[in-house]
Structures are given as structure tokens and as C-alpha cells.
Amino acid sequence: MSISRNLLFLIIGALVVTAGVLGYNLYQEKKQPDGVQINVGPNGLKIQGK
């Protein structure tokens, strides 16, 4: 009985950690500033609107 309870707690903990990591990644993606990105490289000048 205690083995299945420990396994249940382990699974719930893993789901909580996964949800936290996915939430943090989504927050970082939304936090990026709006505007224009200008890249100068070997293929020339590239301007991207965000």
C-alpha cells in the first residue's frame, strides 16, 4: 500500500514540476519585448517585426 502511495506522490510531484517549467517557458516567451529586430550577417541586412 505504501509503495503505491509513494508512486502516486512521485507522479504528482513530476506533474507539478513539469507544469511549473512549461509555465515559466511560456512566461519568458511572452516577456520578450515588442519591436523590430535588425540582423546584419553574411547574407545582408534582415529586418523582422515582432
PDBQT receptor file of N, H, CA, C and O in Angstrom, charges set to zero:
ATOM      1  N   MET A   1       0.821  -1.188   0.000  1.00  0.00    +0.000 N 
ATOM      2  CA  MET A   1       0.000   0.000   0.000  1.00  0.00    +0.000 C 
ATOM      3  C   MET A   1       0.868   1.256   0.000  1.00  0.00    +0.000 C 
ATOM      4  O   MET A   1       0.566   2.215  -0.709  1.00  0.00    +0.000 OA
ATOM      5  N   SER A   2       1.949   1.258   0.794  1.00  0.00    +0.000 N 
ATOM      6  H   SER A   2       2.195   0.479   1.370  1.00  0.00    +0.000 HD
ATOM      7  CA  SER A   2       2.789   2.462   0.877  1.00  0.00    +0.000 C 
ATOM      8  C   SER A   2       3.601   2.666  -0.405  1.00  0.00    +0.000 C 
ATOM      9  O   SER A   2       3.949   3.797  -0.747  1.00  0.00    +0.000 OA
ATOM     10  N   ILE A   3       3.900   1.582  -1.108  1.00  0.00    +0.000 N 
ATOM     11  H   ILE A   3       3.618   0.663  -0.831  1.00  0.00    +0.000 HD
ATOM     12  CA  ILE A   3       4.642   1.723  -2.362  1.00  0.00    +0.000 C 
ATOM     13  C   ILE A   3       3.781   2.439  -3.395  1.00  0.00    +0.000 C 
ATOM     14  O   ILE A   3       4.267   3.326  -4.096  1.00  0.00    +0.000 OA
ATOM     15  N   SER A   4       2.513   2.067  -3.496  1.00  0.00    +0.000 N 
ATOM     16  H   SER A   4       2.117   1.347  -2.926  1.00  0.00    +0.000 HD
ATOM     17  CA  SER A   4       1.635   2.716  -4.463  1.00  0.00    +0.000 C 
ATOM     18  C   SER A   4       1.371   4.166  -4.070  1.00  0.00    +0.000 C 
ATOM     19  O   SER A   4       1.219   5.019  -4.944  1.00  0.00    +0.000 OA
ATOM     20  N   ARG A   5       1.313   4.458  -2.781  1.00  0.00    +0.000 N 
ATOM     21  H   ARG A   5       1.437   3.765  -2.071  1.00  0.00    +0.000 HD
ATOM     22  CA  ARG A   5       1.122   5.834  -2.318  1.00  0.00    +0.000 C 
ATOM     23  C   ARG A   5       2.364   6.673  -2.652  1.00  0.00    +0.000 C 
ATOM     24  O   ARG A   5       2.243   7.816  -3.094  1.00  0.00    +0.000 OA
ATOM     25  N   ASN A   6       3.541   6.109  -2.442  1.00  0.00    +0.000 N 
ATOM     26  H   ASN A   6       3.639   5.181  -2.083  1.00  0.00    +0.000 HD
ATOM     27  CA  ASN A   6       4.776   6.827  -2.777  1.00  0.00    +0.000 C 
ATOM     28  C   ASN A   6       4.874   7.070  -4.279  1.00  0.00    +0.000 C 
ATOM     29  O   ASN A   6       5.313   8.135  -4.713  1.00  0.00    +0.000 OA
ATOM     30  N   LEU A   7       4.467   6.089  -5.065  1.00  0.00    +0.000 N 
ATOM     31  H   LEU A   7       4.110   5.224  -4.712  1.00  0.00    +0.000 HD
ATOM     32  CA  LEU A   7       4.477   6.245  -6.517  1.00  0.00    +0.000 C 
ATOM     33  C   LEU A   7       3.503   7.339  -6.948  1.00  0.00    +0.000 C 
ATOM     34  O   LEU A   7       3.804   8.123  -7.848  1.00  0.00    +0.000 OA
ATOM     35  N   LEU A   8       2.340   7.390  -6.305  1.00  0.00    +0.000 N 
ATOM     36  H   LEU A   8       2.096   6.754  -5.573  1.00  0.00    +0.000 HD
ATOM     37  CA  LEU A   8       1.359   8.429  -6.609  1.00  0.00    +0.000 C 
ATOM     38  C   LEU A   8       1.928   9.809  -6.293  1.00  0.00    +0.000 C 
ATOM     39  O   LEU A   8       1.774  10.735  -7.090  1.00  0.00    +0.000 OA
ATOM     40  N   PHE A   9       2.583   9.961  -5.140  1.00  0.00    +0.000 N 
ATOM     41  H   PHE A   9       2.707   9.209  -4.493  1.00  0.00    +0.000 HD
ATOM     42  CA  PHE A   9       3.203  11.237  -4.792  1.00  0.00    +0.000 C 
ATOM     43  C   PHE A   9       4.311  11.603  -5.769  1.00  0.00    +0.000 C 
ATOM     44  O   PHE A   9       4.474  12.776  -6.106  1.00  0.00    +0.000 OA
ATOM     45  N   LEU A  10       5.061  10.633  -6.220  1.00  0.00    +0.000 N 
ATOM     46  H   LEU A  10       4.929   9.681  -5.947  1.00  0.00    +0.000 HD
ATOM     47  CA  LEU A  10       6.128  10.881  -7.193  1.00  0.00    +0.000 C 
ATOM     48  C   LEU A  10       5.553  11.368  -8.521  1.00  0.00    +0.000 C 
ATOM     49  O   LEU A  10       6.084  12.301  -9.124  1.00  0.00    +0.000 OA
ATOM     50  N   ILE A  11       4.482  10.748  -8.971  1.00  0.00    +0.000 N 
ATOM     51  H   ILE A  11       4.050   9.991  -8.481  1.00  0.00    +0.000 HD
ATOM     52  CA  ILE A  11       3.854  11.149 -10.230  1.00  0.00    +0.000 C 
ATOM     53  C   ILE A  11       3.266  12.554 -10.113  1.00  0.00    +0.000 C 
ATOM     54  O   ILE A  11       3.421  13.370 -11.021  1.00  0.00    +0.000 OA
ATOM     55  N   ILE A  12       2.591  12.836  -8.996  1.00  0.00    +0.000 N 
ATOM     56  H   ILE A  12       2.465  12.172  -8.258  1.00  0.00    +0.000 HD
ATOM     57  CA  ILE A  12       2.021  14.172  -8.794  1.00  0.00    +0.000 C 
ATOM     58  C   ILE A  12       3.125  15.213  -8.730  1.00  0.00    +0.000 C 
ATOM     59  O   ILE A  12       2.980  16.296  -9.296  1.00  0.00    +0.000 OA
ATOM     60  N   GLY A  13       4.215  14.911  -8.059  1.00  0.00    +0.000 N 
ATOM     61  H   GLY A  13       4.333  14.031  -7.599  1.00  0.00    +0.000 HD
ATOM     62  CA  GLY A  13       5.343  15.836  -7.988  1.00  0.00    +0.000 C 
ATOM     63  C   GLY A  13       5.950  16.106  -9.354  1.00  0.00    +0.000 C 
ATOM     64  O   GLY A  13       6.292  17.244  -9.673  1.00  0.00    +0.000 OA
ATOM     65  N   ALA A  14       6.083  15.060 -10.159  1.00  0.00    +0.000 N 
ATOM     66  H   ALA A  14       5.805  14.135  -9.899  1.00  0.00    +0.000 HD
ATOM     67  CA  ALA A  14       6.636  15.230 -11.504  1.00  0.00    +0.000 C 
ATOM     68  C   ALA A  14       5.709  16.089 -12.362  1.00  0.00    +0.000 C 
ATOM     69  O   ALA A  14       6.183  16.913 -13.143  1.00  0.00    +0.000 OA
ATOM     70  N   LEU A  15       4.402  15.907 -12.227  1.00  0.00    +0.000 N 
ATOM     71  H   LEU A  15       4.017  15.237 -11.592  1.00  0.00    +0.000 HD
ATOM     72  CA  LEU A  15       3.450  16.729 -12.977  1.00  0.00    +0.000 C 
ATOM     73  C   LEU A  15       3.504  18.189 -12.537  1.00  0.00    +0.000 C 
ATOM     74  O   LEU A  15       3.407  19.087 -13.373  1.00  0.00    +0.000 OA
ATOM     75  N   VAL A  16       3.658  18.436 -11.251  1.00  0.00    +0.000 N 
ATOM     76  H   VAL A  16       3.737  17.706 -10.572  1.00  0.00    +0.000 HD
ATOM     77  CA  VAL A  16       3.756  19.811 -10.748  1.00  0.00    +0.000 C 
ATOM     78  C   VAL A  16       5.022  20.482 -11.274  1.00  0.00    +0.000 C 
ATOM     79  O   VAL A  16       4.984  21.639 -11.690  1.00  0.00    +0.000 OA
ATOM     80  N   VAL A  17       6.133  19.767 -11.256  1.00  0.00    +0.000 N 
ATOM     81  H   VAL A  17       6.164  18.827 -10.918  1.00  0.00    +0.000 HD
ATOM     82  CA  VAL A  17       7.385  20.330 -11.769  1.00  0.00    +0.000 C 
ATOM     83  C   VAL A  17       7.278  20.606 -13.264  1.00  0.00    +0.000 C 
ATOM     84  O   VAL A  17       7.733  21.650 -13.732  1.00  0.00    +0.000 OA
ATOM     85  N   THR A  18       6.686  19.687 -14.017  1.00  0.00    +0.000 N 
ATOM     86  H   THR A  18       6.316  18.839 -13.637  1.00  0.00    +0.000 HD
ATOM     87  CA  THR A  18       6.507  19.874 -15.456  1.00  0.00    +0.000 C 
ATOM     88  C   THR A  18       5.627  21.079 -15.751  1.00  0.00    +0.000 C 
ATOM     89  O   THR A  18       5.933  21.868 -16.645  1.00  0.00    +0.000 OA
ATOM     90  N   ALA A  19       4.540  21.225 -15.010  1.00  0.00    +0.000 N 
ATOM     91  H   ALA A  19       4.291  20.584 -14.284  1.00  0.00    +0.000 HD
ATOM     92  CA  ALA A  19       3.658  22.381 -15.209  1.00  0.00    +0.000 C 
ATOM     93  C   ALA A  19       4.392  23.676 -14.876  1.00  0.00    +0.000 C 
ATOM     94  O   ALA A  19       4.201  24.684 -15.556  1.00  0.00    +0.000 OA
ATOM     95  N   GLY A  20       5.213  23.662 -13.858  1.00  0.00    +0.000 N 
ATOM     96  H   GLY A  20       5.369  22.843 -13.306  1.00  0.00    +0.000 HD
ATOM     97  CA  GLY A  20       5.982  24.856 -13.499  1.00  0.00    +0.000 C 
ATOM     98  C   GLY A  20       6.978  25.236 -14.573  1.00  0.00    +0.000 C 
ATOM     99  O   GLY A  20       7.106  26.413 -14.910  1.00  0.00    +0.000 OA
ATOM    100  N   VAL A  21       7.678  24.267 -15.111  1.00  0.00    +0.000 N 
ATOM    101  H   VAL A  21       7.574  23.311 -14.837  1.00  0.00    +0.000 HD
ATOM    102  CA  VAL A  21       8.664  24.541 -16.167  1.00  0.00    +0.000 C 
ATOM    103  C   VAL A  21       7.973  25.063 -17.424  1.00  0.00    +0.000 C 
ATOM    104  O   VAL A  21       8.447  26.022 -18.033  1.00  0.00    +0.000 OA
ATOM    105  N   LEU A  22       6.870  24.450 -17.815  1.00  0.00    +0.000 N 
ATOM    106  H   LEU A  22       6.486  23.671 -17.320  1.00  0.00    +0.000 HD
ATOM    107  CA  LEU A  22       6.141  24.909 -19.001  1.00  0.00    +0.000 C 
ATOM    108  C   LEU A  22       5.577  26.312 -18.792  1.00  0.00    +0.000 C 
ATOM    109  O   LEU A  22       5.596  27.127 -19.714  1.00  0.00    +0.000 OA
ATOM    110  N   GLY A  23       5.082  26.599 -17.611  1.00  0.00    +0.000 N 
ATOM    111  H   GLY A  23       5.066  25.938 -16.861  1.00  0.00    +0.000 HD
ATOM    112  CA  GLY A  23       4.578  27.931 -17.301  1.00  0.00    +0.000 C 
ATOM    113  C   GLY A  23       5.668  28.978 -17.347  1.00  0.00    +0.000 C 
ATOM    114  O   GLY A  23       5.458  30.078 -17.857  1.00  0.00    +0.000 OA
ATOM    115  N   TYR A  24       6.837  28.639 -16.813  1.00  0.00    +0.000 N 
ATOM    116  H   TYR A  24       7.007  27.745 -16.399  1.00  0.00    +0.000 HD
ATOM    117  CA  TYR A  24       7.964  29.573 -16.843  1.00  0.00    +0.000 C 
ATOM    118  C   TYR A  24       8.415  29.840 -18.279  1.00  0.00    +0.000 C 
ATOM    119  O   TYR A  24       8.702  30.984 -18.632  1.00  0.00    +0.000 OA
ATOM    120  N   ASN A  25       8.482  28.805 -19.105  1.00  0.00    +0.000 N 
ATOM    121  H   ASN A  25       8.249  27.876 -18.819  1.00  0.00    +0.000 HD
ATOM    122  CA  ASN A  25       8.872  28.989 -20.507  1.00  0.00    +0.000 C 
ATOM    123  C   ASN A  25       7.870  29.859 -21.249  1.00  0.00    +0.000 C 
ATOM    124  O   ASN A  25       8.263  30.708 -22.049  1.00  0.00    +0.000 OA
ATOM    125  N   LEU A  26       6.586  29.663 -20.997  1.00  0.00    +0.000 N 
ATOM    126  H   LEU A  26       6.266  28.974 -20.346  1.00  0.00    +0.000 HD
ATOM    127  CA  LEU A  26       5.556  30.484 -21.622  1.00  0.00    +0.000 C 
ATOM    128  C   LEU A  26       5.683  31.937 -21.166  1.00  0.00    +0.000 C 
ATOM    129  O   LEU A  26       5.528  32.856 -21.970  1.00  0.00    +0.000 OA
ATOM    130  N   TYR A  27       5.962  32.143 -19.889  1.00  0.00    +0.000 N 
ATOM    131  H   TYR A  27       6.088  31.396 -19.236  1.00  0.00    +0.000 HD
ATOM    132  CA  TYR A  27       6.156  33.497 -19.363  1.00  0.00    +0.000 C 
ATOM    133  C   TYR A  27       7.346  34.175 -20.032  1.00  0.00    +0.000 C 
ATOM    134  O   TYR A  27       7.256  35.344 -20.406  1.00  0.00    +0.000 OA
ATOM    135  N   GLN A  28       8.452  33.468 -20.188  1.00  0.00    +0.000 N 
ATOM    136  H   GLN A  28       8.526  32.518 -19.885  1.00  0.00    +0.000 HD
ATOM    137  CA  GLN A  28       9.635  34.041 -20.833  1.00  0.00    +0.000 C 
ATOM    138  C   GLN A  28       9.358  34.391 -22.286  1.00  0.00    +0.000 C 
ATOM    139  O   GLN A  28       9.850  35.404 -22.783  1.00  0.00    +0.000 OA
ATOM    140  N   GLU A  29       8.587  33.577 -22.964  1.00  0.00    +0.000 N 
ATOM    141  H   GLU A  29       8.188  32.754 -22.560  1.00  0.00    +0.000 HD
ATOM    142  CA  GLU A  29       8.251  33.831 -24.371  1.00  0.00    +0.000 C 
ATOM    143  C   GLU A  29       7.395  35.085 -24.498  1.00  0.00    +0.000 C 
ATOM    144  O   GLU A  29       7.603  35.886 -25.409  1.00  0.00    +0.000 OA
ATOM    145  N   LYS A  30       6.440  35.261 -23.597  1.00  0.00    +0.000 N 
ATOM    146  H   LYS A  30       6.271  34.611 -22.857  1.00  0.00    +0.000 HD
ATOM    147  CA  LYS A  30       5.555  36.428 -23.642  1.00  0.00    +0.000 C 
ATOM    148  C   LYS A  30       6.276  37.694 -23.203  1.00  0.00    +0.000 C 
ATOM    149  O   LYS A  30       5.879  38.794 -23.589  1.00  0.00    +0.000 OA
ATOM    150  N   LYS A  31       7.329  37.556 -22.403  1.00  0.00    +0.000 N 
ATOM    151  H   LYS A  31       7.651  36.663 -22.090  1.00  0.00    +0.000 HD
ATOM    152  CA  LYS A  31       8.032  38.703 -21.832  1.00  0.00    +0.000 C 
ATOM    153  C   LYS A  31       8.948  39.399 -22.836  1.00  0.00    +0.000 C 
ATOM    154  O   LYS A  31       9.366  40.533 -22.603  1.00  0.00    +0.000 OA
ATOM    155  N   GLN A  32       9.260  38.744 -23.934  1.00  0.00    +0.000 N 
ATOM    156  H   GLN A  32       8.921  37.822 -24.122  1.00  0.00    +0.000 HD
ATOM    157  CA  GLN A  32      10.170  39.337 -24.907  1.00  0.00    +0.000 C 
ATOM    158  C   GLN A  32       9.569  40.631 -25.436  1.00  0.00    +0.000 C 
ATOM    159  O   GLN A  32       8.375  40.682 -25.731  1.00  0.00    +0.000 OA
ATOM    160  N   PRO A  33      10.383  41.678 -25.561  1.00  0.00    +0.000 N 
ATOM    161  CA  PRO A  33       9.854  42.984 -25.954  1.00  0.00    +0.000 C 
ATOM    162  C   PRO A  33       9.354  43.007 -27.394  1.00  0.00    +0.000 C 
ATOM    163  O   PRO A  33       9.880  42.319 -28.269  1.00  0.00    +0.000 OA
ATOM    164  N   ASP A  34       8.328  43.814 -27.610  1.00  0.00    +0.000 N 
ATOM    165  H   ASP A  34       7.900  44.372 -26.900  1.00  0.00    +0.000 HD
ATOM    166  CA  ASP A  34       7.827  44.035 -28.957  1.00  0.00    +0.000 C 
ATOM    167  C   ASP A  34       8.721  45.051 -29.661  1.00  0.00    +0.000 C 
ATOM    168  O   ASP A  34       9.388  45.855 -29.009  1.00  0.00    +0.000 OA
ATOM    169  N   GLY A  35       8.734  45.014 -30.965  1.00  0.00    +0.000 N 
ATOM    170  H   GLY A  35       8.192  44.361 -31.495  1.00  0.00    +0.000 HD
ATOM    171  CA  GLY A  35       9.525  45.984 -31.708  1.00  0.00    +0.000 C 
ATOM    172  C   GLY A  35      10.095  45.378 -32.964  1.00  0.00    +0.000 C 
ATOM    173  O   GLY A  35       9.513  44.473 -33.562  1.00  0.00    +0.000 OA
ATOM    174  N   VAL A  36      11.240  45.890 -33.352  1.00  0.00    +0.000 N 
ATOM    175  H   VAL A  36      11.713  46.624 -32.865  1.00  0.00    +0.000 HD
ATOM    176  CA  VAL A  36      11.887  45.489 -34.590  1.00  0.00    +0.000 C 
ATOM    177  C   VAL A  36      13.242  44.884 -34.258  1.00  0.00    +0.000 C 
ATOM    178  O   VAL A  36      13.980  45.398 -33.417  1.00  0.00    +0.000 OA
ATOM    179  N   GLN A  37      13.553  43.794 -34.927  1.00  0.00    +0.000 N 
ATOM    180  H   GLN A  37      12.954  43.376 -35.610  1.00  0.00    +0.000 HD
ATOM    181  CA  GLN A  37      14.856  43.154 -34.767  1.00  0.00    +0.000 C 
ATOM    182  C   GLN A  37      15.628  43.319 -36.066  1.00  0.00    +0.000 C 
ATOM    183  O   GLN A  37      15.131  42.975 -37.139  1.00  0.00    +0.000 OA
ATOM    184  N   ILE A  38      16.858  43.850 -35.969  1.00  0.00    +0.000 N 
ATOM    185  H   ILE A  38      17.262  44.129 -35.097  1.00  0.00    +0.000 HD
ATOM    186  CA  ILE A  38      17.695  44.076 -37.145  1.00  0.00    +0.000 C 
ATOM    187  C   ILE A  38      18.926  43.179 -37.036  1.00  0.00    +0.000 C 
ATOM    188  O   ILE A  38      19.664  43.252 -36.054  1.00  0.00    +0.000 OA
ATOM    189  N   ASN A  39      19.145  42.337 -38.041  1.00  0.00    +0.000 N 
ATOM    190  H   ASN A  39      18.545  42.278 -38.839  1.00  0.00    +0.000 HD
ATOM    191  CA  ASN A  39      20.297  41.438 -38.074  1.00  0.00    +0.000 C 
ATOM    192  C   ASN A  39      21.142  41.765 -39.292  1.00  0.00    +0.000 C 
ATOM    193  O   ASN A  39      20.626  41.935 -40.397  1.00  0.00    +0.000 OA
ATOM    194  N   VAL A  40      22.456  41.850 -39.074  1.00  0.00    +0.000 N 
ATOM    195  H   VAL A  40      22.876  41.711 -38.177  1.00  0.00    +0.000 HD
ATOM    196  CA  VAL A  40      23.395  42.045 -40.176  1.00  0.00    +0.000 C 
ATOM    197  C   VAL A  40      24.284  40.811 -40.209  1.00  0.00    +0.000 C 
ATOM    198  O   VAL A  40      24.989  40.509 -39.246  1.00  0.00    +0.000 OA
ATOM    199  N   GLY A  41      24.240  40.104 -41.335  1.00  0.00    +0.000 N 
ATOM    200  H   GLY A  41      23.668  40.350 -42.117  1.00  0.00    +0.000 HD
ATOM    201  CA  GLY A  41      25.024  38.883 -41.441  1.00  0.00    +0.000 C 
ATOM    202  C   GLY A  41      25.613  38.741 -42.825  1.00  0.00    +0.000 C 
ATOM    203  O   GLY A  41      25.584  39.678 -43.623  1.00  0.00    +0.000 OA
ATOM    204  N   PRO A  42      26.145  37.575 -43.109  1.00  0.00    +0.000 N 
ATOM    205  CA  PRO A  42      26.779  37.352 -44.413  1.00  0.00    +0.000 C 
ATOM    206  C   PRO A  42      25.783  37.436 -45.573  1.00  0.00    +0.000 C 
ATOM    207  O   PRO A  42      26.190  37.681 -46.709  1.00  0.00    +0.000 OA
ATOM    208  N   ASN A  43      24.510  37.240 -45.316  1.00  0.00    +0.000 N 
ATOM    209  H   ASN A  43      24.179  37.041 -44.393  1.00  0.00    +0.000 HD
ATOM    210  CA  ASN A  43      23.506  37.327 -46.373  1.00  0.00    +0.000 C 
ATOM    211  C   ASN A  43      22.922  38.723 -46.515  1.00  0.00    +0.000 C 
ATOM    212  O   ASN A  43      22.012  38.938 -47.316  1.00  0.00    +0.000 OA
ATOM    213  N   GLY A  44      23.431  39.663 -45.751  1.00  0.00    +0.000 N 
ATOM    214  H   GLY A  44      24.170  39.489 -45.100  1.00  0.00    +0.000 HD
ATOM    215  CA  GLY A  44      22.965  41.051 -45.856  1.00  0.00    +0.000 C 
ATOM    216  C   GLY A  44      22.165  41.465 -44.644  1.00  0.00    +0.000 C 
ATOM    217  O   GLY A  44      22.295  40.885 -43.566  1.00  0.00    +0.000 OA
ATOM    218  N   LEU A  45      21.346  42.464 -44.831  1.00  0.00    +0.000 N 
ATOM    219  H   LEU A  45      21.241  42.935 -45.706  1.00  0.00    +0.000 HD
ATOM    220  CA  LEU A  45      20.557  43.057 -43.749  1.00  0.00    +0.000 C 
ATOM    221  C   LEU A  45      19.181  42.395 -43.698  1.00  0.00    +0.000 C 
ATOM    222  O   LEU A  45      18.524  42.230 -44.726  1.00  0.00    +0.000 OA
ATOM    223  N   LYS A  46      18.749  42.017 -42.486  1.00  0.00    +0.000 N 
ATOM    224  H   LYS A  46      19.283  42.151 -41.650  1.00  0.00    +0.000 HD
ATOM    225  CA  LYS A  46      17.437  41.397 -42.301  1.00  0.00    +0.000 C 
ATOM    226  C   LYS A  46      16.713  42.167 -41.201  1.00  0.00    +0.000 C 
ATOM    227  O   LYS A  46      17.237  42.323 -40.098  1.00  0.00    +0.000 OA
ATOM    228  N   ILE A  47      15.508  42.647 -41.503  1.00  0.00    +0.000 N 
ATOM    229  H   ILE A  47      15.083  42.520 -42.399  1.00  0.00    +0.000 HD
ATOM    230  CA  ILE A  47      14.695  43.368 -40.532  1.00  0.00    +0.000 C 
ATOM    231  C   ILE A  47      13.408  42.570 -40.306  1.00  0.00    +0.000 C 
ATOM    232  O   ILE A  47      12.692  42.237 -41.250  1.00  0.00    +0.000 OA
ATOM    233  N   GLN A  48      13.133  42.272 -39.028  1.00  0.00    +0.000 N 
ATOM    234  H   GLN A  48      13.715  42.543 -38.261  1.00  0.00    +0.000 HD
ATOM    235  CA  GLN A  48      11.949  41.489 -38.689  1.00  0.00    +0.000 C 
ATOM    236  C   GLN A  48      11.132  42.283 -37.682  1.00  0.00    +0.000 C 
ATOM    237  O   GLN A  48      11.665  42.789 -36.694  1.00  0.00    +0.000 OA
ATOM    238  N   GLY A  49       9.837  42.385 -37.942  1.00  0.00    +0.000 N 
ATOM    239  H   GLY A  49       9.404  41.973 -38.744  1.00  0.00    +0.000 HD
ATOM    240  CA  GLY A  49       8.926  42.967 -36.964  1.00  0.00    +0.000 C 
ATOM    241  C   GLY A  49       8.464  41.914 -35.997  1.00  0.00    +0.000 C 
ATOM    242  O   GLY A  49       8.237  40.769 -36.389  1.00  0.00    +0.000 OA
ATOM    243  N   LYS A  50       8.318  42.272 -34.743  1.00  0.00    +0.000 N 
ATOM    244  H   LYS A  50       8.502  43.202 -34.424  1.00  0.00    +0.000 HD
ATOM    245  CA  LYS A  50       7.875  41.301 -33.735  1.00  0.00    +0.000 C 
ATOM    246  C   LYS A  50       6.452  41.580 -33.355  1.00  0.00    +0.000 C 
ATOM    247  O   LYS A  50       5.887  40.875 -32.519  1.00  0.00    +0.000 OA
TER     248      LYS A  50
